[in-house]
Amino acid sequence: MLKDSVPHKTRGTARKGLFISFEGPDGSGKTTQARLLAERLMDSGLKVVLTREPGGTPVGEEIRKLLLNPDFSEMTVACEALLYGASRAQLISTLIYPALKRGEIVISDRYLDSSLVYQGLAGGEDPAKIIGINFWATGKLLPEITFLLDLEAEQGLARIQKKNSVSGAGPRVNDRIEQRGLDFHRRVQEGFLQLASRDRKRFFVVPAEDKPETIQAKIWDKMQKILKQRNMLPPDPR
């Protein structure tokens, strides 16, 4: 059970830009939706930085290779948590903070909520320790809005298998996280919903069973409201 949730006060870090994250179980389509939102915002004349976790920097991409390598099945959950925190610290320092200071919109495909869920609520490590590691790594920076794409674990894993089977490059070996059993992925989905229920102000839950364009329409509707509140809507060309 989650005894400690991320406190709201850390979200008020002074900055000019807007920080957005996408979360969800494997196969939920968050990467696609993050890209679609970034493209739509850029088409509206806004400056956008799209990144991902783990990764987003040269250091982070090397850490990503370690974390997702299926050959490293012996990696402990504690090791995972620390590596994710290390990648996140580099991403915050060299990419996210500078972009926010410039007044840009940053969209991250996964952020610290993934660590709370995958290593904490689903992985069995103490969520309070994971929060501590990540608050140190990020300077307590939280997104102003987190789009959570909610999908049943069975559907997400089926999507991954279908994608792998139809890819032109032949069958792809699932990464180390994707290879975990159905029970783990069910705990992941439940964990994300638990976080969302504890922070309704930050999380915007979107059912992910629909077509990508239907999901994107819901996200865009919410995004326009946020941009209006932040006075970030571009001027009407008319």
VOVO-224576 format. One line per 3 residues: their letters; for each residue x, y, z of N, C-alpha, C. Coordinates in nm, 4 decimals, decimal comma, padded with zeros to 6 digits. Layout:
<pts>
a = X Y Z X Y Z X Y Z  ... .
</pts>
This chain:
<pts>
mlk = 00,0850 -00,1207 00,0000 00,0000 00,0000 00,0000 00,0877 00,1246 00,0000  00,0453 00,2224 -00,0723 00,1227 00,3459 -00,0811 00,0981 00,4312 00,0420  00,1984 00,4471 00,1242 00,1856 00,5263 00,2468 00,2185 00,6723 00,2224 .
dsv = 00,3022 00,6997 00,1247 00,3449 00,8363 00,0960 00,3116 00,8696 -00,0479  00,2400 00,9768 -00,0693 00,2140 01,0237 -00,2044 00,2967 01,1486 -00,2289  00,3119 01,1856 -00,3551 00,3920 01,3022 -00,3887 00,3163 01,4275 -00,3484 .
phk = 00,3696 01,5084 -00,2580 00,2963 01,6260 -00,2114 00,2787 01,7309 -00,3186  00,1659 01,7990 -00,3136 00,1333 01,8977 -00,4165 00,2307 02,0152 -00,4167  00,2851 02,0512 -00,3025 00,3631 02,1749 -00,2940 00,4860 02,1730 -00,3846 .
trg = 00,5359 02,0535 -00,4191 00,6546 02,0462 -00,5036 00,6245 02,0846 -00,6473  00,4972 02,0947 -00,6825 00,4620 02,1249 -00,8196 00,4738 02,2740 -00,8501  00,4938 02,3555 -00,7495 00,4917 02,4997 -00,7699 00,6257 02,5619 -00,8012 .
tar = 00,7213 02,4800 -00,8437 00,8531 02,5332 -00,8761 00,8422 02,6458 -00,9786  00,9033 02,7602 -00,9463 00,8921 02,8777 -01,0342 00,9602 02,8505 -01,1672  00,8870 02,8692 -01,2761 00,9425 02,8507 -01,4085 00,8492 02,9147 -01,5092 .
kgl = 00,9025 02,9414 -01,6267 00,8240 03,0075 -01,7300 00,7466 02,9070 -01,8162  00,8029 02,7909 -01,8379 00,7435 02,6956 -01,9300 00,6365 02,6073 -01,8670  00,6057 02,4997 -01,9375 00,5018 02,4065 -01,8944 00,5555 02,2650 -01,9068 .
fis = 00,5457 02,1890 -01,7986 00,5988 02,0535 -01,7941 00,4830 01,9541 -01,7964  00,4852 01,8640 -01,8936 00,3807 01,7632 -01,9139 00,4453 01,6250 -01,9156  00,3805 01,5286 -01,8531 00,4294 01,3909 -01,8629 00,3179 01,2995 -01,9118 .
feg = 00,3592 01,1904 -01,9744 00,2677 01,0837 -02,0160 00,3064 00,9567 -01,9421  00,2071 00,8918 -01,8836 00,2308 00,7678 -01,8107 00,1296 00,6627 -01,8551  00,1587 00,5386 -01,8204 00,0671 00,4305 -01,8519 00,1384 00,2978 -01,8572 .
pdg = 00,0631 00,1896 -01,8523 00,1233 00,0566 -01,8631 00,1866 00,0352 -01,9995  00,2687 -00,0683 -02,0101 00,3289 -00,1024 -02,1385 00,2190 -00,1343 -02,2389  00,2333 -00,0793 -02,3602 00,1361 -00,1034 -02,4647 00,0178 -00,0095 -02,4646 .
sgk = 00,0177 00,0892 -02,3762 -00,0977 00,1795 -02,3649 -00,0999 00,2871 -02,4729  00,0098 00,3054 -02,5448 00,0134 00,4035 -02,6522 00,0605 00,5417 -02,6110  00,1210 00,5525 -02,4944 00,1622 00,6840 -02,4450 00,2690 00,7491 -02,5327 .
ttq = 00,3584 00,6693 -02,5897 00,4617 00,7254 -02,6758 00,4001 00,7902 -02,8000  00,3036 00,7230 -02,8587 00,2327 00,7782 -02,9740 00,1596 00,9063 -02,9369  00,0909 00,9059 -02,8235 00,0135 01,0225 -02,7831 00,1038 01,1395 -02,7457 .
arl = 00,2179 01,1130 -02,6848 00,3126 01,2202 -02,6536 00,3622 01,2857 -02,7817  00,3922 01,2040 -02,8815 00,4388 01,2570 -03,0102 00,3302 01,3376 -03,0800  00,2080 01,2860 -03,0808 00,0974 01,3568 -03,1465 00,0712 01,4920 -03,0802 .
lae = 00,0765 01,4951 -02,9477 00,0541 01,6217 -02,8780 00,1655 01,7209 -02,9092  00,2891 01,6729 -02,9088 00,4016 01,7615 -02,9408 00,3861 01,8212 -03,0800  00,3489 01,7372 -03,1761 00,3310 01,7862 -03,3130 00,2194 01,8900 -03,3209 .
rlm = 00,1116 01,8657 -03,2492 -00,0020 01,9581 -03,2544 00,0327 02,0923 -03,1905  00,1064 02,0868 -03,0811 00,1481 02,2103 -03,0154 00,2448 02,2892 -03,1036  00,3371 02,2193 -03,1679 00,4318 02,2875 -03,2565 00,3602 02,3462 -03,3777 .
dsg = 00,2601 02,2744 -03,4281 00,1811 02,3274 -03,5396 00,1053 02,4535 -03,4992  00,0815 02,4697 -03,3681 00,0128 02,5884 -03,3176 00,1084 02,7040 -03,2921  00,2361 02,6813 -03,3197 00,3347 02,7876 -03,3044 00,4060 02,7908 -03,1714 .
lkv = 00,3896 02,6861 -03,0917 00,4532 02,6812 -02,9596 00,5848 02,6037 -02,9668  00,6787 02,6414 -02,8802 00,8072 02,5728 -02,8738 00,7957 02,4532 -02,7792  00,8313 02,3374 -02,8305 00,8107 02,2123 -02,7571 00,9384 02,1292 -02,7565 .
vlt = 00,9683 02,0699 -02,6415 01,0757 01,9716 -02,6290 01,0114 01,8385 -02,5925  01,0319 01,7376 -02,6757 00,9786 01,6031 -02,6502 01,0937 01,5132 -02,6093  01,0790 01,4466 -02,4951 01,1855 01,3590 -02,4472 01,1247 01,2307 -02,3919 .
rep = 01,2104 01,1414 -02,3462 01,1612 01,0136 -02,2944 01,2464 00,9674 -02,1775  01,1873 00,8744 -02,1008 01,2591 00,8122 -01,9904 01,2465 00,6606 -01,9984  01,3529 00,5909 -01,9573 01,4861 00,6463 -01,9347 01,5467 00,6877 -02,0686 .
ggt = 01,6328 00,7866 -02,0632 01,6967 00,8348 -02,1847 01,6899 00,9846 -02,1952  01,6814 01,0328 -02,3177 01,6682 01,1757 -02,3422 01,7980 01,2532 -02,3477  01,9060 01,1945 -02,2998 02,0394 01,2538 -02,3052 02,1375 01,1433 -02,3435 .
pvg = 02,2584 01,1770 -02,3887 02,3548 01,0712 -02,4202 02,3803 00,9776 -02,3009  02,3933 01,0339 -02,1813 02,4135 00,9514 -02,0618 02,2901 00,8656 -02,0357  02,1739 00,9294 -02,0430 02,0501 00,8583 -02,0161 02,0228 00,7449 -02,1134 .
eei = 02,0594 00,7638 -02,2402 02,0367 00,6591 -02,3392 02,1248 00,5369 -02,3118  02,2444 00,5594 -02,2607 02,3294 00,4458 -02,2236 02,2714 00,3722 -02,1033  02,2179 00,4473 -02,0066 02,1523 00,3852 -01,8915 02,0295 00,3073 -01,9374 .
rkl = 01,9582 00,3605 -02,0361 01,8402 00,2918 -02,0897 01,8770 00,1526 -02,1433  01,9884 00,1462 -02,2136 02,0316 00,0175 -02,2676 02,0519 -00,0849 -02,1564  02,1095 -00,0416 -02,0457 02,1297 -00,1314 -01,9324 01,9968 -00,1765 -01,8726 .
lln = 01,9078 -00,0800 -01,8513 01,7816 -00,1088 -01,7838 01,6914 -00,2029 -01,8635  01,6907 -00,1882 -01,9944 01,5975 -00,2657 -02,0761 01,6589 -00,3909 -02,1377  01,7883 -00,4109 -02,1187 01,8559 -00,5266 -02,1774 01,8019 -00,6568 -02,1166 .
pdf = 01,7398 -00,7434 -02,1979 01,6832 -00,8671 -02,1434 01,7876 -00,9650 -02,0917  01,9141 -00,9433 -02,1258 02,0199 -01,0316 -02,0761 02,0480 -01,0104 -01,9278  02,0056 -00,8938 -01,8733 02,0357 -00,8625 -01,7336 01,9158 -00,8955 -01,6434 .
sem = 01,8709 -01,0194 -01,6512 01,7543 -01,0608 -01,5727 01,7826 -01,0605 -01,4226  01,9099 -01,0613 -01,3856 01,9452 -01,0644 -01,2433 01,9412 -00,9275 -01,1778  01,9159 -00,8212 -01,2544 01,9157 -00,6863 -01,1976 01,8108 -00,6742 -01,0873 .
tva = 01,8506 -00,6212 -00,9729 01,7579 -00,6062 -00,8607 01,6692 -00,4840 -00,8794  01,5578 -00,4814 -00,8086 01,4671 -00,3674 -00,8158 01,5344 -00,2423 -00,7603  01,6148 -00,2585 -00,6555 01,6870 -00,1444 -00,5986 01,7839 -00,0851 -00,7012 .
cea = 01,8513 -00,1730 -00,7750 01,9427 -00,1264 -00,8802 01,8646 -00,0510 -00,9866  01,7500 -00,1051 -01,0256 01,6633 -00,0368 -01,1221 01,6298 00,1042 -01,0763  01,5832 00,1143 -00,9516 01,5390 00,2443 -00,9001 01,6512 00,3473 -00,9045 .
lly = 01,7714 00,3046 -00,8686 01,8840 00,3973 -00,8681 01,9250 00,4372 -01,0095  01,9206 00,3429 -01,1033 01,9558 00,3751 -01,2415 01,8534 00,4689 -01,3042  01,7262 00,4449 -01,2795 01,6245 00,5373 -01,3296 01,6448 00,6768 -01,2708 .
gas = 01,6760 00,6828 -01,1426 01,7005 00,8125 -01,0796 01,8204 00,8834 -01,1393  01,9245 00,8068 -01,1709 02,0443 00,8657 -01,2314 02,0135 00,9237 -01,3689  01,9418 00,8474 -01,4498 01,9036 00,8970 -01,5822 01,8172 01,0215 -01,5703 .
raq = 01,7268 01,0205 -01,4747 01,6349 01,1338 -01,4543 01,7102 01,2585 -01,4091  01,8083 01,2421 -01,3227 01,8872 01,3559 -01,2755 01,9588 01,4245 -01,3915  02,0143 01,3446 -01,4811 02,0846 01,3998 -01,5974 01,9865 01,4713 -01,6902 .
lis = 01,8699 01,4125 -01,7096 01,7688 01,4707 -01,7979 01,7186 01,6045 -01,7443  01,6932 01,6105 -01,6154 01,6452 01,7341 -01,5533 01,7483 01,8445 -01,5682  01,8725 01,8130 -01,5356 01,9775 01,9143 -01,5326 02,0115 01,9689 -01,6709 .
tli = 02,0199 01,8797 -01,7698 02,0713 01,9215 -01,8999 01,9647 01,9529 -02,0039  01,8395 01,9083 -01,9796 01,7377 01,9290 -02,0823 01,6107 01,9956 -02,0288  01,5498 01,9363 -01,9262 01,4171 01,9825 -01,8846 01,4214 02,1198 -01,8195 .
ypa = 01,5052 02,1387 -01,7183 01,5125 02,2691 -01,6518 01,5488 02,3818 -01,7480  01,6520 02,3653 -01,8310 01,6851 02,4736 -01,9248 01,5688 02,5085 -02,0184  01,4967 02,4073 -02,0675 01,3844 02,4337 -02,1576 01,2728 02,5074 -02,0859 .
lkr = 01,2435 02,4692 -01,9619 01,1381 02,5374 -01,8866 01,1763 02,6821 -01,8576  01,3034 02,7049 -01,8288 01,3486 02,8420 -01,8041 01,3363 02,9283 -01,9288  01,3468 02,8658 -02,0451 01,3307 02,9401 -02,1698 01,1832 02,9635 -02,2036 .
gei = 01,0946 02,9079 -02,1234 00,9517 02,9260 -02,1465 00,8911 02,8259 -02,2419  00,9588 02,7146 -02,2655 00,9107 02,6151 -02,3608 00,8228 02,5111 -02,2922  00,7526 02,4335 -02,3725 00,6717 02,3228 -02,3225 00,7545 02,1958 -02,3309 .
vis = 00,7665 02,1253 -02,2203 00,8410 01,9992 -02,2160 00,7418 01,8848 -02,1997  00,7498 01,7873 -02,2887 00,6669 01,6669 -02,2808 00,7594 01,5487 -02,2591  00,7385 01,4766 -02,1494 00,8221 01,3609 -02,1192 00,7397 01,2325 -02,1263 .
dry = 00,7869 01,1395 -02,2068 00,7280 01,0061 -02,2166 00,7827 00,9252 -02,0988  00,7072 00,9230 -01,9913 00,7386 00,8694 -01,8581 00,8176 00,9714 -01,7757  00,7969 00,9607 -01,6424 00,8694 01,0442 -01,5470 00,8697 00,9693 -01,4142 .
lds = 00,8844 01,0387 -01,3034 00,9070 00,9699 -01,1764 00,7884 00,8856 -01,1289  00,6664 00,9129 -01,1782 00,5539 00,8265 -01,1414 00,5788 00,6823 -01,1855  00,6494 00,6648 -01,2967 00,6812 00,5300 -01,3422 00,7693 00,4571 -01,2411 .
slv = 00,8634 00,5281 -01,1796 00,9469 00,4644 -01,0782 00,8644 00,4248 -00,9566  00,7742 00,5131 -00,9146 00,6878 00,4813 -00,8010 00,6045 00,3564 -00,8268  00,5619 00,3396 -00,9519 00,4769 00,2254 -00,9854 00,5596 00,1005 -01,0134 .
yqg = 00,6532 00,1091 -01,1089 00,7243 -00,0113 -01,1525 00,8171 -00,0678 -01,0452  00,8911 00,0196 -00,9756 00,9810 -00,0306 -00,8716 00,9144 -00,0331 -00,7336  00,8160 00,0525 -00,7114 00,7498 00,0599 -00,5808 00,6258 -00,0252 -00,5720 .
lag = 00,5142 00,0238 -00,6224 00,3859 -00,0427 -00,6047 00,3794 -00,1796 -00,6712  00,4442 -00,1941 -00,7864 00,4449 -00,3244 -00,8536 00,5706 -00,4050 -00,8217  00,6823 -00,3353 -00,7979 00,8098 -00,4043 -00,7789 00,8434 -00,4413 -00,6364 .
ged = 00,7737 -00,3813 -00,5389 00,7922 -00,4226 -00,4003 00,8862 -00,3386 -00,3182  00,9514 -00,2373 -00,3762 01,0375 -00,1496 -00,2973 00,9527 -00,0444 -00,2248  01,0098 00,0137 -00,1201 00,9400 00,1126 -00,0385 00,9190 00,2408 -00,1199 .
pak = 00,7932 00,2788 -00,1454 00,7684 00,4008 -00,2226 00,8325 00,5250 -00,1611  00,8395 00,5309 -00,0284 00,8991 00,6477 00,0371 01,0461 00,6629 -00,0010  01,1175 00,5506 -00,0123 01,2580 00,5566 -00,0531 01,2706 00,6032 -00,1978 .
iig = 01,1798 00,5566 -00,2826 01,1838 00,5959 -00,4233 01,1528 00,7441 -00,4383  01,0562 00,7933 -00,3602 01,0274 00,9365 -00,3612 01,1507 01,0155 -00,3186  01,2185 00,9692 -00,2147 01,3378 01,0389 -00,1663 01,4473 01,0463 -00,2712 .
inf = 01,4737 00,9334 -00,3372 01,5752 00,9298 -00,4425 01,5413 01,0277 -00,5537  01,4144 01,0278 -00,5935 01,3754 01,1076 -00,7092 01,3583 01,2550 -00,6768  01,3213 01,2876 -00,5539 01,3177 01,4289 -00,5160 01,4584 01,4861 -00,5144 .
wat = 01,5550 01,4065 -00,4722 01,6952 01,4494 -00,4771 01,7400 01,4636 -00,6222  01,7025 01,3677 -00,7070 01,7465 01,3679 -00,8462 01,6859 01,4815 -00,9268  01,5633 01,5219 -00,8925 01,4898 01,6174 -00,9764 01,4724 01,7547 -00,9143 .
gkl = 01,5193 01,7747 -00,7919 01,4928 01,9012 -00,7254 01,3446 01,9195 -00,6963  01,2737 01,8079 -00,6805 01,1296 01,8057 -00,6486 01,0422 01,8624 -00,7611  01,0934 01,8555 -00,8820 01,0147 01,9049 -00,9950 00,9100 01,8013 -01,0354 .
lpe = 00,7841 01,8448 -01,0425 00,6748 01,7607 -01,0898 00,6089 01,8239 -01,2117  00,5494 01,7421 -01,2982 00,4729 01,7984 -01,4098 00,3505 01,8741 -01,3583  00,3062 01,9699 -01,4359 00,1818 02,0387 -01,4027 00,0618 01,9557 -01,4451 .
itf = 00,0793 01,8702 -01,5439 -00,0266 01,7797 -01,5861 00,0361 01,6475 -01,6277  -00,0239 01,5377 -01,5844 00,0197 01,4048 -01,6234 -00,0968 01,3342 -01,6921  -00,0785 01,3005 -01,8180 -00,1802 01,2263 -01,8918 -00,1550 01,0773 -01,8693 .
lld = -00,2485 01,0122 -01,8025 -00,2363 00,8697 -01,7739 -00,3254 00,7920 -01,8703  -00,2624 00,7134 -01,9563 -00,3363 00,6288 -02,0499 -00,3622 00,4953 -01,9826  -00,4881 00,4694 -01,9530 -00,5256 00,3518 -01,8757 -00,5683 00,2385 -01,9678 .
lea = -00,5045 00,1225 -01,9508 -00,5343 00,0070 -02,0346 -00,5143 -00,1205 -01,9541  -00,6035 -00,2160 -01,9722 -00,5886 -00,3453 -01,9056 -00,4570 -00,4096 -01,9470  -00,3936 -00,4766 -01,8517 -00,2626 -00,5359 -01,8770 -00,2662 -00,6345 -01,9933 .
eqg = -00,3720 -00,7147 -02,0003 -00,3819 -00,8138 -02,1081 -00,3822 -00,7459 -02,2452  -00,4550 -00,6356 -02,2561 -00,4614 -00,5640 -02,3835 -00,3277 -00,5018 -02,4200  -00,2609 -00,4454 -02,3205 -00,1316 -00,3839 -02,3470 -00,0289 -00,4841 -02,3957 .
lar = -00,0213 -00,5985 -02,3304 00,0742 -00,7006 -02,3706 00,0395 -00,7573 -02,5079  -00,0912 -00,7703 -02,5361 -00,1334 -00,8191 -02,6677 -00,0923 -00,7204 -02,7764  -00,1039 -00,5919 -02,7486 -00,0611 -00,4904 -02,8459 00,0878 -00,5033 -02,8750 .
iqk = 00,1661 -00,5231 -02,7689 00,3111 -00,5348 -02,7872 00,3443 -00,6551 -02,8739  00,2794 -00,7688 -02,8469 00,3058 -00,8891 -02,9245 00,2648 -00,8705 -03,0701  00,1516 -00,8039 -03,0923 00,1062 -00,7793 -03,2292 00,2031 -00,6888 -03,3035 .
kns = 00,2486 -00,5844 -03,2348 00,3440 -00,4918 -03,2961 00,4720 -00,5644 -03,3331  00,5184 -00,6519 -03,2438 00,6412 -00,7261 -03,2708 00,6256 -00,8207 -03,3898  00,5079 -00,8821 -03,4022 00,4875 -00,9830 -03,5062 00,4710 -00,9228 -03,6445 .
vsg = 00,4218 -00,7970 -03,6508 00,3977 -00,7358 -03,7815 00,5115 -00,6430 -03,8246  00,6125 -00,6242 -03,7409 00,7228 -00,5346 -03,7769 00,8022 -00,5938 -03,8927  00,8453 -00,5073 -03,9824 00,9174 -00,5537 -04,1005 01,0557 -00,6075 -04,0707 .
agp = 01,1066 -00,5791 -03,9506 01,2430 -00,6198 -03,9164 01,2484 -00,7581 -03,8528  01,1360 -00,8295 -03,8533 01,1342 -00,9605 -03,7909 01,0979 -00,9503 -03,6443  01,0861 -01,0614 -03,5757 01,0429 -01,0600 -03,4359 01,1422 -00,9872 -03,3467 .
rvn = 01,0900 -00,9036 -03,2595 01,1759 -00,8294 -03,1663 01,1675 -00,8949 -03,0288  01,2805 -00,9097 -02,9634 01,2816 -00,9637 -02,8287 01,2284 -00,8569 -02,7331  01,1280 -00,8915 -02,6540 01,0740 -00,7961 -02,5582 01,1826 -00,7488 -02,4634 .
dri = 01,1747 -00,6200 -02,4231 01,2751 -00,5712 -02,3293 01,2535 -00,6333 -02,1915  01,3455 -00,6045 -02,1016 01,3463 -00,6730 -01,9717 01,2185 -00,6476 -01,8913  01,1601 -00,5278 -01,9050 01,0383 -00,4956 -01,8312 00,9172 -00,5626 -01,8950 .
eqr = 00,9111 -00,5593 -02,0272 00,7984 -00,6199 -02,0978 00,7906 -00,7704 -02,0734  00,9026 -00,8351 -02,0459 00,9067 -00,9796 -02,0287 00,8479 -01,0269 -01,8956  00,8202 -00,9359 -01,8069 00,7652 -00,9764 -01,6775 00,6225 -01,0275 -01,6933 .
gld = 00,5784 -01,1063 -01,5953 00,4517 -01,1765 -01,6066 00,3294 -01,0867 -01,6003  00,2152 -01,1473 -01,6324 00,0892 -01,0748 -01,6362 00,0548 -01,0144 -01,5002  00,0815 -01,0870 -01,3931 00,0496 -01,0342 -01,2595 00,1241 -00,9042 -01,2321 .
fhr = 00,2499 -00,8977 -01,2747 00,3269 -00,7743 -01,2556 00,2620 -00,6598 -01,3323  00,2260 -00,6829 -01,4558 00,1680 -00,5761 -01,5376 00,0291 -00,5359 -01,4875  -00,0422 -00,6286 -01,4265 -00,1685 -00,5909 -01,3626 -00,1434 -00,4988 -01,2438 .
rvq = -00,0387 -00,5268 -01,1679 -00,0048 -00,4396 -01,0546 00,0379 -00,3016 -01,1029  00,1036 -00,2972 -01,2195 00,1426 -00,1682 -01,2777 00,0187 -00,0844 -01,3067  -00,0794 -00,1433 -01,3742 -00,2013 -00,0684 -01,4056 -00,2699 -00,0205 -01,2778 .
egf = -00,2820 -00,1082 -01,1806 -00,3457 -00,0711 -01,0542 -00,2671 00,0381 -00,9830  -00,1344 00,0308 -00,9920 -00,0505 00,1307 -00,9269 -00,0694 00,2691 -00,9852  -00,0758 00,2783 -01,1160 -00,0981 00,4082 -01,1790 -00,2339 00,4666 -01,1387 .
lql = -00,3356 00,3824 -01,1366 -00,4686 00,4309 -01,0978 -00,4695 00,4751 -00,9522  -00,3907 00,4069 -00,8684 -00,3812 00,4469 -00,7278 -00,3178 00,5856 -00,7164  -00,2112 00,6096 -00,7902 -00,1487 00,7423 -00,7881 -00,2460 00,8489 -00,8371 .
asr = -00,3177 00,8181 -00,9438 -00,4114 00,9150 -01,0004 -00,5224 00,9490 -00,9025  -00,5674 00,8506 -00,8267 -00,6749 00,8755 -00,7303 -00,6280 00,9631 -00,6151  -00,4972 00,9643 -00,5896 -00,4424 01,0437 -00,4805 -00,4035 01,1847 -00,5236 .
drk = -00,4007 01,2093 -00,6534 -00,3617 01,3413 -00,7033 -00,4461 01,3750 -00,8254  -00,5739 01,3964 -00,8027 -00,6678 01,4207 -00,9125 -00,6407 01,5544 -00,9820  -00,5743 01,6451 -00,9119 -00,5455 01,7747 -00,9715 -00,4409 01,7628 -01,0822 .
rff = -00,3441 01,6760 -01,0643 -00,2364 01,6628 -01,1634 -00,2677 01,5602 -01,2708  -00,3266 01,4486 -01,2332 -00,3496 01,3402 -01,3284 -00,4774 01,3621 -01,4087  -00,4689 01,3325 -01,5380 -00,5853 01,3304 -01,6263 -00,5876 01,1919 -01,6901 .
vvp = -00,6831 01,1104 -01,6481 -00,6888 00,9705 -01,6907 -00,7685 00,9592 -01,8201  -00,7092 00,8934 -01,9185 -00,7733 00,8754 -02,0488 -00,7805 00,7255 -02,0797  -00,8997 00,6691 -02,0983 -00,9088 00,5287 -02,1402 -00,8356 00,5093 -02,2719 .
aed = -00,7523 00,4054 -02,2784 -00,6640 00,3887 -02,3939 -00,7086 00,2794 -02,4899  -00,8348 00,2352 -02,4799 -00,8824 00,1311 -02,5707 -00,9215 00,1863 -02,7069  -00,9523 00,3173 -02,7127 -01,0027 00,3775 -02,8352 -00,8936 00,3941 -02,9411 .
kpe = -00,9357 00,4412 -03,0590 -00,8405 00,4716 -03,1659 -00,7517 00,5885 -03,1233  -00,6286 00,5931 -03,1754 -00,5369 00,7009 -03,1363 -00,5938 00,8405 -03,1558  -00,6682 00,8629 -03,2645 -00,7220 00,9963 -03,2899 -00,8307 01,0337 -03,1890 .
tiq = -00,9050 00,9353 -03,1412 -01,0067 00,9615 -03,0390 -00,9418 00,9980 -02,9067  -00,8367 00,9258 -02,8723 -00,7628 00,9544 -02,7493 -00,6991 01,0920 -02,7573  -00,6402 01,1228 -02,8729 -00,5735 01,2515 -02,8896 -00,6721 01,3667 -02,8780 .
aki = -00,7949 01,3479 -02,9249 -00,8953 01,4539 -02,9163 -00,9253 01,4877 -02,7702  -00,9321 01,3867 -02,6855 -00,9571 01,4100 -02,5425 -00,8389 01,4823 -02,4784  -00,7188 01,4417 -02,5156 -00,5991 01,5050 -02,4611 -00,5904 01,6502 -02,5078 .
wdk = -00,6200 01,6748 -02,6341 -00,6116 01,8101 -02,6882 -00,7141 01,9024 -02,6240  -00,8316 01,8513 -02,5975 -00,9342 01,9317 -02,5308 -00,8861 01,9766 -02,3931  -00,8270 01,8843 -02,3181 -00,7720 01,9188 -02,1863 -00,6545 02,0144 -02,2003 .
mqk = -00,5722 01,9937 -02,3021 -00,4542 02,0758 -02,3214 -00,4909 02,2202 -02,3505  -00,5934 02,2418 -02,4294 -00,6362 02,3774 -02,4603 -00,6791 02,4524 -02,3348  -00,7460 02,3834 -02,2437 -00,7875 02,4463 -02,1180 -00,6659 02,4867 -02,0348 .
ilk = -00,5653 02,4006 -02,0335 -00,4439 02,4312 -01,9578 -00,3700 02,5500 -02,0189  -00,3585 02,5509 -02,1505 -00,2910 02,6613 -02,2180 -00,3634 02,7932 -02,1929  -00,4943 02,7882 -02,1907 -00,5724 02,9091 -02,1636 -00,5476 02,9583 -02,0219 .
qrn = -00,5437 02,8663 -01,9258 -00,5180 02,9036 -01,7865 -00,3799 02,9643 -01,7703  -00,2843 02,9160 -01,8481 -00,1462 02,9636 -01,8380 -00,1178 03,0812 -01,9323  -00,2201 03,1273 -02,0039 -00,2024 03,2353 -02,1024 -00,0953 03,2005 -02,2050 .
mlp = -00,0969 03,0763 -02,2498 00,0018 03,0300 -02,3459 -00,0586 03,0017 -02,4831  -00,1882 03,0283 -02,4993 -00,2482 03,0067 -02,6293 -00,1901 03,1044 -02,7308  -00,1511 03,0550 -02,8481 -00,0976 03,1467 -02,9504 -00,2088 03,2386 -03,0011 .
pdp = -00,1734 03,3571 -03,0502 -00,2759 03,4500 -03,0989 -00,3505 03,3930 -03,2180  -00,4777 03,4250 -03,2273 -00,5617 03,3798 -03,3381 -00,5165 03,4508 -03,4663  -00,4761 03,3754 -03,5705 -00,4266 03,4384 -03,6929 -00,5335 03,5230 -03,7641 .
r = -00,6590 03,4993 -03,7299 -00,7646 03,5810 -03,7918 -00,7660 03,7217 -03,7366 .
</pts>
